[in-house]
């Protein structure tokens, strides 16, 4: 029996490896904002297009998780397809409330497992859970062969480590027979690793944050270094950025304290291609090195009040740019190699003031994408009215409560500008936007019930509305997009799926 089981596991590993060798399957959304850069752009999407959304997009399923109203983890559901489980290959959506992690079959809308993390030592006022799965592994068989001697054949799959030898982060890349892990930061300050297919503990948790009960905002990961930040007045926990290196047995912890400045955004630090972490403070974005020491910063002049939005990393013409909140409610575009130039005050481009009050709403967020022609776009969800001095080329009526706004990067005579392109219809409590293949999804949190809209990414034209299909209002979290589907949760801890129905 054991020999037969080992053959089945090995066969599953080989099948999984073959599928992954062709590149990651559509549907990954592994951190808040989809990627380490927080773009909220699903680059691999093919089913969703302006044409299919107009014809075929619809409500698919919903599932109530837990009892009553759930405290927010400030994160959209995270997606990981193609996992090997006891019931075959599954595409899973992971989401959490204040004390429980859920794994849901993202095609069928069925609960696969849940894991409770109840801590008697952590105060209940602010505590929450944050998630980040292991990065998907990709083997590019079509890539050009490097010059020189032919590399040695990869070793066969390793046998699972004995339980006594396991530790958080010890089996990078699914080395333990595809028992891939998801890292979980709980309100008592511990980081856990759960087996994604089952929810079981892979290893004993590790203490990370010293003070229990403070809210954490987003997890992000680069080369097995995990980042988050804490604060916003909960349990007197200071506004502080944290990192933990799970590559090594000593779990080195780094920290950056914003001194008297508050940290902004709810998705945590964004990470650039060189591993630099970027966070938004009340006086502008700061670039942090691997040791979490500030190595660059941008401070608007005059400072004014800032929108409550995390920065977004965007690649354009070989350069890594940063979209961030500017002073007095504007948006700025910065060069990652020199934030704000020599004086730290000069952006590459800056919009006019979007909101004079610069209301620091919890839903304010940025996103970005490139269209098929290669043009770069920056989107923002804005709580409250946009200042009348900003003239958009395309509008959809008055928007006194909130909206999604779109800016297009344009270059003229060597100067870069963010040109107002379109502003959406009126949206009450607009969630962070998500983009896929020419479609922008806008979720109106609402007061009585939420509404999901699909908009043309180039014009803001409405392609779809969910009408009254969502029973209640949204919670503080965005949307994830994968394999023709859009996922989000409402304040009563119900997970919704809308999308293009799969053919069977």
N, C-alpha and C positions, 0 to 999 in steps of 0.2 A: 504493500500500500504506500509506504514512504517513497519507494523508488518510482512508483507511478505518479505520485504527487510532484516529485522533483522534476520528472519529465514534463508535466503540464506547466509548471512554473517556468522552466527553461524555454518551452515552446512559446509561452506568452511573452517572455522577455524578447525572444527573437522577432516575433511578430511586431511587438511594440517598437523595437529598434529599427525594423524595416520601415515602419510607417513614419517614424521620426526622422529617418535618414533623408527623406524627401523634403524636409523642412517642417516646421511646426504646423499642425493642423489648424484650420481656422477656428477662432473662438477663444484664444488666450486673452485674459485680462487679469494680470497677476498682481498689480498694485493699484492703489487709488490713482485715478488718472490714466490707467492702462499701462503706462511704462514709467521707467525711472525718471523720465523727463516731464511727466505729468501733462502730456499733450491732450489726453482724452480722445485720441484719434485711433480708431481701429483700422490699421493699414491693410490687414489681410482680408477684409470683408469683400465678398463678391455677390452674395445673394441680394443684399440691400442696395438698391439704386433708386434714383428719383422715380423711375418708371414702375418698378415692382412695388415700391411703397404706396404709390397712388392707386395701384390695382389690387394688391394681394395682402398688404399689411393688416394685421388684426390682433385682437386679444387672443391669447393662447391658453393660459392657465394662471391660477393663483393658488397659494398655499399659505395657511395661517401657521405661524411658528410660535410656540410658547403661549403664555396666557397674558391677556391684558395688553397695556401699552408698554412698548419696549424703549429703554434708553438707547440713544443713538451711539453707534460706533463711529459716526461721521464718515463712513465709507460705503461706497456702492458694493454690491455683491462682486466677489472675485471669481473668475472663471478659469477652470483647468480641464480641458477635454482629454479623452483617450486614456483615462486611468484604468488600470487592471484591478478589478474588484472580484469578490466571490461570486458576483452575478454577471461576470463578463466585463467588457469595456464600457465605461461610463463617462459621460461629460458631466462634471460637477460644478455647482455654484456654491461658494462658501460665503457665509455672512454671519454676523454676530450681533448680540445685544449686550446688555451690561454684564451678563454672567454666563452666556451659553454660546457655543459655536455650533453652527448647523451646516450640514452638507446635503444639498438637494440635487437630485437628478434634473439637470437643466433642460432636458428634452421632454421628460414626462411630468415634471412637477411633483415628484414624490420625494419624501424625506428618506435619505439613505442612512444617515446617522446623526447624532448630536452628542456634544460633550459639554458637561456642566463644569464650570470653574467657579464654584462658590467659595468665597474666602471670608471667614469670620473676622479676620484682622483688618480688612480693608473697609473704610467708611463707604456708605452707599450713596452719598450725595453726588459724587462726580465720577465714580469708577466706570470704566468701560473696557472693551477688548479691541485690540487691533491685530490685523492679520497680514502676512505676506508669505506666499508659497515659495518653494524652491523655484529657481528659474528653469524654464523648459530647456531641455538639451536638444541641440540641433547638429546633425552631421551633414555637411554639404558635399555629397558625392560629385556634384557637377562642378565644383570649384577647380580652378587650374592646379595642377600638381606643382609643389615647390621644387626648385632646382636642388640637386644634390642626391645623396643616397636615399633609397626608398625607406620610409619609416617602417619600423617593426610592426607586426600585426598587433592589434589591441589584445589585451589579456581577456580570457573568458570571464563571464560574470562572476563576481565574488560571492561566496556564500554569506548569508546574513551573519552579522556579528552576534556573538552571545549577548544576552541581555545585560549581563554584568559589565560588558565592555562598551556598551553604547553610551554616547553622550550627545547633547544637542549639537548639531552641525557636523557630526563625525563622518557621515556618509554622503559626501557631496555628490551631486549629480545622479542620485538614485542608485548608488552602487550596491545598496542592500536589496537586490532582486526587485527593483522598481517599487520598493516601498517608499515612495516619494513623500517628503515631509512638508508640512505647513507650519510656519512659526507663528506663535500666538503670544502677544503681550497682554497679561491680565492685570487687573486693577491693584493687585498686591505687589506689583513691580517685578514679577517673574516672567521670563521668556520660556515658553514650552515648545516642544516639537511633537506634533501629532502626525501619525501616518494618514495620509490623505484618503486612502481607500477605505479605512476602517474607523478613524477617529481615535484609535488606541494611542497611548503614550509610547513614543519611541524611546525616550530617555528621560531621566529625572530633570525637572525644570531647573533653571539657573537664575539666581537673583541678579536683576539688572538695575532697576530704579530703586533708590533707597527709601523713598517715602511712598507709602501705599495710599490709594484713594484719589490721587489727582488724575484729571483727564489727560489722556495722551491723544495725539493727533497724527494719525497715519503712520504706517511703517513703510520704509523704502530700503532697498538692499543693493549693495554693489560689492561683488567679489566676497560674499559671505560676511560683510560688515553691514549690520542692520542699524537704521537710523529712525529716530522719532523726535518729537518735542512735546513738552508738557507746559502747563500753565493755565492762563485765562482765568485766574482767580480761584480755582478749585482747591479747597483744603490748604490754602496758603502755600501751595507748591509753586516755586518760582518759574518764570518763563525761561525755559532752558532747553537746548538741543542735546540729545544723547546719542551715543553710538555704542555698539558692542560688537567685538570681533569674535565670531564663532568659528573662525578657522583654527584657533589655537586653544589648548586646554585651559589657559588662565583667563579666557574671556575678558580681554582688556576692554575697559569702559572709558570712553571719551566724553567730554562735556563742554558746552559753550553756553555761558550765561549771558543773557542779553542786558545785564545790569538793570538800568531803570527803564528799558524799552520793552514793550510787549511784543510777542511774536504774533504774526497774522496768518490766516488761512487755516483750513481744517484737513489738508491732505499731507501735512508733514513736509520735510525737505525734498526738493527736486535735486536730481543728481545728473551732472554733465558726463560727457563721454570720457573725460579724464579722471572721473571719480570725485570731482569737486562737488560739495553739497551746497545748495543755495536755499536760504530761508528769507522770508519777508519779515521785517521788523516795522515798528511804528514810524521809523525814519527812513526806510528804504531797504532794498535787498542786500544781503551780506553773503560773500563767498567764503566757505570754510574748507580748509585742507583736510587731509586724512586724520590729522591730530585734533581737528575741530578748533583750530586757531584761525581767526579772521585773517584772510590774505588779500581781500579786496572788498569794496563796498560802493554803493551808490546812494547819495543823499540828494534829493531834489532841492532845488533852490528857486523860489522859496519853498519851504517844507510843506506847509499846509497839512491837511488831514489825508490819511491814506485809506484806500479801499481795502477791505479785509480779504485779500486774495494771495494765495501762494504763487511763486514764480513758475513759469513754464519755459522749458528749454526747446529751441527750434533750430534745425539745421537748414541753412540756406546758402547755396553757392560755396559750399565747403567751409563755411563759418558756422560756429555755434552761437546763436543769439538767445537773448533772454527777454521774454515778455513779462513785465512786472507792473505793479501799481506805482504811479508817480504821485507827486504832491498835488493837493487840491483836487483829488478825485480824477486825475488823468491816468492814462496808460503810457508806458514808455517801452522802447525797444533798446536793449543794451548789448554791447559786444562782450562776450564772456572773457576775452583776453584782457579787457580793461574796462571795468564797470565805471561808466561815467567819465572816462578819459582821465587826464592828469589831475584835474581838480576834483574828481569824484562827483561832479555835478552836471556833466554834459552827456545826455543820452544820444544815441544814434537818431532816434525819432521820438516824438511825443505828441499825443493827441491833445485836443482841447479838453477843458474840464468837462467830465461827463456828469458829475453831480456835485453842485457847490457845497452841499452839506457833507459830502464824502462819507455818507453813512456806512459804518462798519458793520454791515449786515452779515449774519453767519453764512448766507448763501452765496455771497460774492465769490466769483471764481473765474479763472482764465483757462483758455484752451487754444490749440493751434493746429493747423494742418496745411498741406500743400495740395492744390488742385491738380488736375491732369495736365494742365498747361505749365505747371511748375511754379505758379504764383503762391506766395505765402500769405496766410490769413491768420489773424488773431481775433478770437472771440472772447466775450466777457458776459457773464450773467450779472445784472445790476439790480440791486434792491432799491426800489423807489424810482422816481422820474429821472430821465436823462435831461440834462440842461438844454434849454431851447437854443443855445448858441451853437450846438453841434448839428451840422446839416448833413444828414445821410442822403445818399443818392436814391435809396428806395426805402419807403416807410409803409407800415401796415396799420395806420390809424394811431390815435393817441395811446400812450403807454404810461399812465400816471402811477401804476403800482410797481412796475418792474418790467424787464425785457432782456432779451439776448441781443447784443450789438456785435456787428462784424466790421473789422477793419482789414483793408488789403494793403500789403506792403508795395510801395511804388518807388522807383528810383528815377530821378530827373536831374540831369546836369551834375551827377555825382552826389546828389543829396537824397537821403532816404526819408520817406514819410509813411505814416499810417493813415491812409485815406478812409474816411467813413463810407462804408459800402451799403449796409442795410441795418435796419432796426426792426425787431420782430413786433408782433402784436402785443398787447398788454398782457403781462404775466404776473400773477400774484405769487410772491415767493419763488422766483425761478431758481431751479436747481442748477448745478454746474452742467453746461452743455456737453454732449458727446457727438462725435463726428464719425461717419462711415461712408466712404465711397460716394461723395457728393451729397450726402444727407446730414443735416444737423438735427439732433433730437433735443427738444426742449421740454422739460418737465415742470409744469406749473404746480408748485406745492399746494397752493390754494388755502382756503379756510374751511370749506365744507368738504370738498373732494378734490383730489389731484386730477390733472389732465395731461396726457402725453401728446405732444405735437411733433410732427416730422416736417422739417423745413428744407427747401432747396438751399444748398450751401452757398451758391453763387448769388442768390437773389433774396433769400429769406421768405420766398413764397411758400404758403402752407400747402403741404402735400397730404397730410393726414391729421386727424384729431381723434382721440379716444372717447370724446363725448363724456357720457356718464358711466363709463365702464369701470372706473376706479371708485370704490365705495367710500373712501375717506381721504383725508389730506396726507401730504407727504411728510417725511421726517428729514432730518439733517443728513442727507447723503445724496449722491448723484446716481448716474446710470452706468451700466456696463453693457457693451455690445459684443456679440460673438456669434458666428455661424448663422447669421440671418435673424438674430433675436436681440431684444432689448430687455434688460432686467433692472428692477428697482424695488425698494421696499417702502411701505407706508408706515405711519406712526404707530399703528396697532400690530406691527411685526408681521405683516403679510407681504410675501414675496410675489411680485407680478412678472409675467412674461408676455411680451407682445412681439410679433414678428411675422416672418414669412413661413407658413406651414411647411414642414418637411414632407417630401414625397416618400412613401413606403412601398 
